[in-house]
């Protein structure tokens, strides 16, 4: 169980870093991000996460804001697992 949660934590952290990189490339490309190969690669790698978050978000949330929602959702997942995993390894709540 701990190994599975560790894998989930690692994948969530990796995807969160990819979303942060995608955001930075978008910011630094000054509106020409769709032409940038690095941005398109980040978008390709993040597409499963962004699609999953699109399914659980309301329709009122614009498509351009879904990656931001995904980033914050992954942040909270990572934070929860970073708090829970050491307690589970140590043998339970103290």
Helices and strands as residue ranges (DSSP letters): H 2-28, G 33-35, H 37-56, G 63-65, H 66-90
